[in-house]
Amino acid sequence: MDSRKHFALSLCFLFLFPDLSHSNIQLPGWLGDNKMQGSVLKLKKGVSSATFDPSRVTQLSWRPRAFLYKGFLSDEECDHLINLARDKLEKSMVADNESGKSIMSEVRTSSGMFLGKYQDEVVADIEARIAAWTFLPVENGEAMQVLHYLHGEKYEPHFDYFHDKENQKLGGHRVATVLMYLSNVEKGGETVFPNSVSKVSQPKEDDVSDCAKNGYAVKPKKGDALLFFSLNPDATTDTRSLHGSCPVIEGEKWSATKWIHVRSFEKPVKQEGKGGKGDCVDENENCPVWAKAGECKRNPLYMVGDDGKCRKSCKVCSS
């Protein structure tokens, strides 16, 4: 191809994709980049960026669906999360299966605390990276919980999906969990899946704990992240997702957990309509934009139905 044709094609490409030259998606070998960068995707989040490299992900199990990302966090990010949490730790709690209330239990003996989703730039970057990896939006996630396990502390095998209805009111079931290891553990502290179909075929190293031998086990390694799904692809609960944190035998364990729900976990923004009637509200800050775009007619069940989310913006409230 002569230089004139190459130049014309380049202009055509830039015309079709005018933002590519300053996009955050890096294409290997594009525009004079002679060194292949691998499969790396950069996502913009405020003034910082989150980098996700799928070549570092290994599939561990299909039942349950579980994947390990090597080096998901840098050492500096791990240390930063620990420092944010260290002075604010409280006894970890569990959700009561009937009432849904948080209660103390010997089933879970760690300590922990929750970070704000956008507490600082580092936390916001990690939130964006999790969304990129899981293909699940940031708003579907709970706040990140940092956990600390001392000698002998554990979390007995449990499910992350809910058995009660109360905890499903906001966001529905937890569909996925991202467990990030913030420290190495000398011995013990493995994440174990007792019901995994892969537990029989997994070779066990000599230094694993007895607890880890009871299922498919993942050894904590600083910076690695474990993603597993609590729901099947058909949205039914997956009993094979039963998992636990084995007791720490030597050293200590730091981790950060991100639970992600089926729907948005952010509390709705309620805006009262005329007369202050309780049923005349917008339950999403985007309602005015959606209404202007014609969604009141195109999507009436969601927008203005008996449980409509945008009744105020769709102007269906009684005066």
Backbone torsions as a table, in degrees:
resi	resn	phi	psi	omega
1	MET	NA	128.2	-178.9
2	ASP	-75.7	169.1	-172.5
3	SER	-64.9	-32.7	-178.7
4	ARG	-67.3	-41.8	178.5
5	LYS	-66.6	-40.4	179.3
6	HIS	-62.7	-41.0	179.8
7	PHE	-65.6	-40.6	-179.8
8	ALA	-64.7	-42.5	178.3
9	LEU	-64.4	-37.7	178.9
10	SER	-64.0	-42.8	178.1
11	LEU	-63.3	-40.4	179.2
12	CYS	-62.4	-43.1	-179.5
13	PHE	-63.7	-43.3	-179.7
14	LEU	-68.4	-30.2	177.2
15	PHE	-67.5	-40.6	-179.9
16	LEU	-72.2	-32.6	-177.9
17	PHE	-127.2	71.4	-172.8
18	PRO	-65.5	-23.4	-175.9
19	ASP	-92.5	0.8	-172.9
20	LEU	-66.0	-32.7	-175.9
21	SER	-65.3	-25.2	177.3
22	HIS	-123.3	28.3	177.0
23	SER	-78.5	160.3	176.8
24	ASN	-92.0	2.8	174.4
25	ILE	-91.8	117.3	-178.2
26	GLN	-93.0	121.1	179.2
27	LEU	-99.7	122.7	-178.5
28	PRO	-58.2	133.0	174.5
29	GLY	76.8	5.5	-175.5
30	TRP	-87.8	139.1	175.5
31	LEU	54.3	57.5	171.6
32	GLY	82.4	4.4	177.7
33	ASP	-82.6	97.4	-175.0
34	ASN	-78.9	-14.8	-178.8
35	LYS	-100.1	118.8	-179.6
36	MET	-65.4	133.1	-175.7
37	GLN	-95.7	-5.4	-174.9
38	GLY	83.5	-175.6	-177.6
39	SER	-89.0	87.7	-176.3
40	VAL	-122.3	130.3	179.3
41	LEU	-118.4	126.7	176.9
42	LYS	-108.5	129.3	179.5
43	LEU	-113.2	136.9	-178.9
44	LYS	-82.7	135.6	176.0
45	LYS	-142.8	98.3	-176.7
46	GLY	66.9	-126.8	-179.6
47	VAL	-98.0	-0.2	-179.7
48	SER	-115.7	173.8	-178.6
49	SER	-131.6	152.3	178.5
50	ALA	-115.2	128.4	-177.2
51	THR	-105.0	130.7	179.9
52	PHE	-125.3	124.8	-177.7
53	ASP	-119.0	99.4	-176.4
54	PRO	-64.9	-16.8	179.6
55	SER	-69.0	-13.3	179.3
56	ARG	-91.4	0.8	-174.8
57	VAL	-96.6	132.8	177.5
58	THR	-119.4	133.7	175.7
59	GLN	-80.3	123.5	-178.8
60	LEU	-95.2	-39.1	-173.3
61	SER	-157.0	148.2	172.9
62	TRP	-100.3	-21.2	178.0
63	ARG	-135.0	89.8	4.9
64	PRO	-78.3	166.8	175.4
65	ARG	-73.8	115.7	-176.4
66	ALA	-141.8	138.8	-175.3
67	PHE	-139.6	143.8	179.9
68	LEU	-116.2	128.3	178.1
69	TYR	-106.3	112.5	179.6
70	LYS	-76.6	125.2	177.5
71	GLY	69.1	37.6	178.9
72	PHE	-63.2	-38.9	177.1
73	LEU	-112.9	147.8	173.2
74	SER	-79.7	163.9	176.7
75	ASP	-58.7	-38.3	-179.2
76	GLU	-65.6	-38.9	178.1
77	GLU	-66.6	-41.3	177.8
78	CYS	-59.7	-48.6	-178.9
79	ASP	-63.6	-35.8	-179.8
80	HIS	-64.2	-45.0	179.6
81	LEU	-64.0	-40.0	178.1
82	ILE	-62.7	-43.6	-178.8
83	ASN	-66.0	-33.8	177.1
84	LEU	-65.7	-31.7	-172.5
85	ALA	-96.9	-24.7	-165.4
86	ARG	-50.7	-43.7	-174.9
87	ASP	-92.0	6.6	-174.5
88	LYS	-124.4	15.8	-175.1
89	LEU	-73.5	142.0	174.9
90	GLU	-134.4	163.0	180.0
91	LYS	-57.3	129.4	179.5
92	SER	-68.5	149.8	-178.8
93	MET	-126.3	169.9	177.9
94	VAL	-127.9	161.4	178.0
95	ALA	-87.7	127.4	176.6
96	ASP	-65.7	132.2	-174.2
97	ASN	-65.0	-23.6	-177.9
98	GLU	-98.2	-52.5	-176.0
99	SER	-86.6	-24.6	-176.8
100	GLY	83.4	-3.2	-178.6
101	LYS	-75.9	152.4	177.5
102	SER	-77.8	127.9	-179.1
103	ILE	-134.6	157.7	175.2
104	MET	-82.3	146.6	-178.5
105	SER	-156.0	145.7	176.2
106	GLU	-71.9	-7.6	175.1
107	VAL	-64.2	-31.3	-177.7
108	ARG	-128.9	114.7	-172.0
109	THR	-115.6	10.0	179.5
110	SER	-79.2	179.7	170.7
111	SER	-124.8	155.9	-176.5
112	GLY	-166.0	178.6	176.4
113	MET	-159.7	160.0	-179.6
114	PHE	-102.5	138.9	174.5
115	LEU	-95.3	154.5	171.5
116	GLY	-72.6	144.8	-176.7
117	LYS	-57.5	-37.5	-178.6
118	TYR	-121.5	42.2	-175.7
119	GLN	-58.6	-39.5	173.7
120	ASP	-156.7	-178.9	-174.8
121	GLU	-64.3	-36.8	-179.6
122	VAL	-64.6	-47.2	179.8
123	VAL	-63.1	-42.6	179.4
124	ALA	-62.1	-39.1	177.5
125	ASP	-62.6	-43.4	-179.6
126	ILE	-65.4	-40.7	177.0
127	GLU	-58.2	-45.1	-179.5
128	ALA	-66.3	-36.9	179.9
129	ARG	-67.2	-39.3	176.8
130	ILE	-62.0	-43.6	179.0
131	ALA	-62.0	-38.7	179.7
132	ALA	-66.1	-41.1	-178.0
133	TRP	-71.3	-44.8	-174.0
134	THR	-85.1	-14.2	-172.9
135	PHE	60.0	31.6	177.3
136	LEU	-123.2	133.8	-172.6
137	PRO	-66.7	152.0	-178.7
138	VAL	-56.4	-39.1	-175.7
139	GLU	-67.3	-14.7	177.8
140	ASN	-82.1	-7.1	-175.5
141	GLY	-96.8	148.6	169.3
142	GLU	-75.5	168.0	173.9
143	ALA	-63.0	147.6	-178.8
144	MET	-67.7	135.4	178.3
145	GLN	-110.3	123.8	175.8
146	VAL	-93.2	131.5	-175.7
147	LEU	-121.8	146.5	179.5
148	HIS	-130.0	126.7	179.0
149	TYR	-117.8	123.5	173.9
150	LEU	-95.2	-176.8	-177.6
151	HIS	-54.1	126.5	177.0
152	GLY	84.8	-10.3	-177.6
153	GLU	-80.5	150.8	-167.6
154	LYS	-157.2	176.4	167.1
155	TYR	-139.9	111.1	-177.7
156	GLU	-59.3	155.6	179.5
157	PRO	-52.3	135.1	-174.8
158	HIS	-156.9	171.8	175.1
159	PHE	-106.3	148.4	175.3
160	ASP	-89.5	-19.8	173.5
161	TYR	-75.3	162.5	-171.3
162	PHE	-95.9	147.9	174.3
163	HIS	-98.6	-16.7	-179.2
164	ASP	-103.2	164.4	-179.8
165	LYS	-86.7	-27.6	-174.6
166	GLU	-59.8	-44.5	-177.3
167	ASN	-74.9	-8.8	178.9
168	GLN	-93.2	-5.9	-176.9
169	LYS	-64.5	-37.9	179.4
170	LEU	-108.0	103.5	175.9
171	GLY	93.9	-12.3	-178.4
172	GLY	73.1	-161.1	-179.8
173	HIS	-62.8	156.3	165.8
174	ARG	-76.3	120.9	-177.7
175	VAL	-91.5	-31.0	-176.3
176	ALA	-148.0	156.8	177.3
177	THR	-131.5	134.0	171.5
178	VAL	-113.1	117.0	-178.6
179	LEU	-109.7	114.6	-176.9
180	MET	-104.9	128.7	-179.8
181	TYR	-89.7	120.3	-175.5
182	LEU	-97.7	-6.7	179.6
183	SER	-151.9	160.0	169.4
184	ASN	-81.8	154.7	177.4
185	VAL	-123.7	128.2	-176.7
186	GLU	-61.0	-44.0	176.6
187	LYS	-157.3	139.8	-178.5
188	GLY	84.5	-169.3	178.0
189	GLY	76.0	11.0	-179.5
190	GLU	-67.6	153.8	169.1
191	THR	-91.5	124.1	-173.3
192	VAL	-121.9	139.2	177.3
193	PHE	-114.4	94.4	-175.6
194	PRO	-63.6	-27.6	-175.5
195	ASN	-98.8	3.9	-177.6
196	SER	-65.3	138.7	178.4
197	VAL	-71.9	-13.6	-178.2
198	SER	-90.1	-1.3	-173.7
199	LYS	-65.1	-30.9	-177.9
200	VAL	-72.8	-37.6	-174.9
201	SER	-84.5	-12.0	-178.0
202	GLN	-76.2	122.8	175.1
203	PRO	-70.4	136.3	-178.7
204	LYS	-101.8	128.1	178.0
205	GLU	-75.2	162.5	-175.7
206	ASP	-67.2	-26.9	-173.4
207	ASP	-92.5	7.6	179.2
208	VAL	-78.0	154.6	-179.5
209	SER	-78.1	164.5	177.0
210	ASP	-61.3	-36.0	178.1
211	CYS	-58.8	-41.8	-177.0
212	ALA	-67.7	-20.2	-179.4
213	LYS	-77.5	-6.2	-177.6
214	ASN	-89.2	6.4	179.6
215	GLY	-176.8	-169.4	174.2
216	TYR	-74.9	126.3	-171.5
217	ALA	-120.2	143.4	175.8
218	VAL	-119.1	121.4	-178.6
219	LYS	-82.1	132.0	180.0
220	PRO	-63.7	131.6	174.1
221	LYS	-137.7	126.4	-174.9
222	LYS	-52.2	124.9	177.9
223	GLY	97.5	-20.5	179.6
224	ASP	-76.8	156.7	178.7
225	ALA	-135.9	137.9	-179.8
226	LEU	-110.1	124.3	175.6
227	LEU	-111.4	126.4	173.5
228	PHE	-141.2	154.8	-174.8
229	PHE	-107.3	135.1	179.3
230	SER	-92.4	-12.6	177.8
231	LEU	-116.0	147.7	173.9
232	ASN	-73.9	167.2	177.7
233	PRO	-57.9	-23.8	178.1
234	ASP	-90.6	12.0	175.3
235	ALA	75.9	6.1	172.7
236	THR	-81.4	155.0	-179.2
237	THR	-69.4	141.2	-176.6
238	ASP	-103.5	105.9	-178.6
239	THR	-68.5	-16.0	177.5
240	ARG	-76.6	-8.1	178.8
241	SER	-81.3	3.1	174.6
242	LEU	-51.6	129.9	-176.0
243	HIS	-151.8	160.3	178.5
244	GLY	-151.8	168.4	175.5
245	SER	-108.4	115.9	-177.9
246	CYS	-65.6	151.5	179.3
247	PRO	-58.5	142.8	174.3
248	VAL	-76.3	126.7	-178.2
249	ILE	-99.4	-42.8	176.9
250	GLU	-135.6	135.7	179.7
251	GLY	87.1	-153.7	178.1
252	GLU	-141.5	164.1	-177.2
253	LYS	-129.8	130.0	172.0
254	TRP	-117.6	136.9	177.5
255	SER	-148.2	165.5	175.6
256	ALA	-132.4	131.2	-176.5
257	THR	-113.8	136.5	175.8
258	LYS	-123.6	112.1	176.2
259	TRP	-95.0	133.7	-176.0
260	ILE	-122.4	132.9	-173.8
261	HIS	-100.5	169.4	178.9
262	VAL	-65.7	-39.9	-179.3
263	ARG	-121.1	-179.8	179.5
264	SER	-58.8	136.0	178.6
265	PHE	-100.2	1.7	179.5
266	GLU	-83.7	135.8	-177.3
267	LYS	-63.8	136.2	-177.0
268	PRO	-64.7	149.6	176.3
269	VAL	-90.8	111.9	-177.5
270	LYS	-94.8	127.1	178.3
271	GLN	-123.0	115.1	-177.2
272	GLU	-68.3	143.5	176.1
273	GLY	-90.6	-167.9	-178.7
274	LYS	-61.9	139.7	177.5
275	GLY	80.2	-3.0	176.6
276	GLY	68.1	24.2	-179.0
277	LYS	-69.4	135.8	-174.5
278	GLY	-64.5	-26.9	-177.0
279	ASP	-91.3	0.9	-178.9
280	CYS	-106.4	79.8	-174.8
281	VAL	-139.6	159.6	165.2
282	ASP	-103.3	127.5	-178.0
283	GLU	-103.7	10.0	176.5
284	ASN	-146.1	137.4	-177.2
285	GLU	-66.2	-15.4	179.8
286	ASN	-88.6	-1.2	-176.2
287	CYS	-54.4	-46.0	179.8
288	PRO	-58.8	-38.4	179.9
289	VAL	-68.2	-44.5	179.9
290	TRP	-63.4	-41.3	-179.7
291	ALA	-63.0	-42.7	179.6
292	LYS	-63.7	-29.9	-179.5
293	ALA	-82.8	-0.5	176.3
294	GLY	92.9	13.1	-177.2
295	GLU	-70.6	-19.5	179.2
296	CYS	-61.0	-35.6	179.1
297	LYS	-89.7	-36.1	-177.2
298	ARG	-75.6	-30.1	-175.6
299	ASN	-134.0	60.5	-172.1
300	PRO	-66.0	-32.3	-177.6
301	LEU	-61.4	-45.1	-179.6
302	TYR	-75.5	-40.9	-171.3
303	MET	-78.8	-42.9	-170.8
304	VAL	-132.5	8.8	-179.2
305	GLY	-65.0	-171.9	-179.8
306	ASP	-56.1	-32.8	177.1
307	ASP	-114.7	35.6	-176.2
308	GLY	-58.7	142.4	-175.6
309	LYS	-92.8	-12.9	-174.8
310	CYS	-134.4	42.0	-175.2
311	ARG	-62.7	-36.2	-179.2
312	LYS	-66.2	-49.5	-178.1
313	SER	-68.2	-28.4	178.3
314	CYS	-83.6	-3.3	173.7
315	LYS	58.2	47.2	177.8
316	VAL	-109.3	6.5	-178.3
317	CYS	-77.8	145.6	175.9
318	SER	-72.7	144.1	-176.8
319	SER	-76.8	NA	NA
